[in-house]
Amino acid sequence: MLLFIVASAGWGIFFITDTLQMWHAMLLLVIHGCAGVLWQTPNQLLLYDIVGPADLPSAVRLNAMARYLGILVGPAAGGVIMLALGPSHGIILNTVFYLPMLLWLFWAPISAQGAVAKRLAVRGLADIVQTIRVIGTYPVLISMTLLAGLTSFMIGNAYHAQMPGFAVDLGHGDPGVAYSVLLAADAAGALLAGIALEAWGRLRATPQTAIVLAILWALSLLAFASVGIYSLAIALLFAAGFFELSFNTMAQTMVQLNAPANIRGRVVGLFNMAGLGMRAFSGITVGLFGAAIGIHWSLALSAAVLLAFLFVLLRRAHAQAGRTRASGG
């Protein structure tokens, strides 16, 4: 939370003093990115402490829905603040929104296992290597960590930054409005996924199911990158948002429930490092290549390569499930 506050306050100070330079912006974005990655693991562990394993799938979905709700209504709320206060003071006000959460964290519930985990020594890279060795004996953890890493490495959320370009290429009215609608369609699909999965509750969480949902997500983005019809692009982004929340929350839940209790935080941390840290490389596969060959081709090729990897991962998960059934596990 403090890193988020530093990033927002930094933008405001540079805006007010009119001293913003490129390296300032890069530094603030790095701080903001680090905050997102560092926040995600304790966020997931707190969910487990608050609701327990029985209600964890619902808690993970609701938590993910809140993020997409922010994407859906955030631009409108931010626009009102910017119009009322201006960009400089508006971004400073943004820092205040973090304070309630920051204060609540001092009294946040924590389980006995969590209290023990806080006292464990952190040995840096040695912990990462040891955690990788441990999850190597847990097929579910390996599959879901690979799933998170592959989807983030190849695509991640890099296509969100390219929405203005897609809006211009689709040529439907005002590009600013078209961009907002495209981004909102992705977020609305994710919100519907959370509500549908919560209401239906029959989609069994298995590695195979999560991988199939990721395949459907990649197919939706491949189709989105290929179409030239605005209404169809909206529908495909809606589907992409639906499948993205579905496979991400399912993978997160399975990692939490299957991680060894004594190193659950480190396992979740490794999963989040794969899922969020690898997004840096999607800036190359989708972003940098997009500048070189066009945003449509870069997203389509990234989605196609991801699909190939996901089918290999699905085959591996099916084989592992067959061995487990054969051994009576």
C-alpha positions, 0 to 999 in steps of 0.5 A: 500500500505504501508503494502504491501511495508513493507512485500516486504521490510521485505522479502528482508532485511531478505534475504540479511542479511540471518537471516530469521526465521520461525516466521519472515516469519509468521509475514510477511505473516500476514502483507501481508494478512492484507494488502490484506483485508484492501486494498480490501474495499477502492479499491471497493469503489473507483471503485464506485466513479470513474465509478458510479453505471451504469458502476460498473459491468464492473469496478469490472470485469476489476479490478478482471481480473487485479489480475488474469492477475498478476497470469498469467504473474506474475511468468514469470515477477518475474522469469526474475527479480529474474534471473537478480537481485537475490531473495534478490534484486528482492524482494526489487525492488518489493516494487517500483512497489507499489509507482505509486499507492501509489502516485496516491491515494493522488489525487484519486477521491472521491464522496461527500458520500465518503467524509462524510463516511471518517468523520464517527466515527469508533467504532470497533466491535460495527460497525460490529454488527450494520452493521450485523443488518442492512443487515439483512433486505436486503436479497440480502446483506445477501445472498451474504455475506453468499456466500462469507463467505462460499466459502472462509471458505471451499475452498477460494484459499487454493488449489493454495498453493497445486498446486505443490503437485497436479502437482507431483501426476498427474505425467506429466513431470517436476513438476515445469512446470506442477505446472505453467501450472495448476496455469495458467489454473485457471487464464486463465479461470478467464480472459476469464470469464471477457472478455466473461461477458463483451462482452456478458453482458446478464447474469443478476446479481441475488443472484440465478445466483451468487450461481449457478455459485459458485456451478459450481465452487465447482463442478469443484474443486471437479472433479479436486481433483478426476481426475488423467489425467493431461489434464483433470485437466487443463480443470477443473481448467480453468472452476474453474477460469471461474466460480470463477471470475463470481460469485465473481464479481457478488456478489461484484457488487450486494453488492455495488449496494444494500448497504444503501448509508450512510453505504455502506463502512461498508457493503462492508467491512463486505462482504470483511471480510467474503470473504477474512478474512474467507480464514484463515479457508480454510487453515484448511479445505483444507490445514491442513486436506490435510496434514492429509488425502491427498490433493485430499481428503481434497479438494474433501471433502471441495468442497462436504460440500460447495456444500451442503451449497450452495444448501441450500443457493440457496433454501433460495434465491429462496424462498426469490425471490418468497416472493418478487414477491408475495408482488410485490416488 
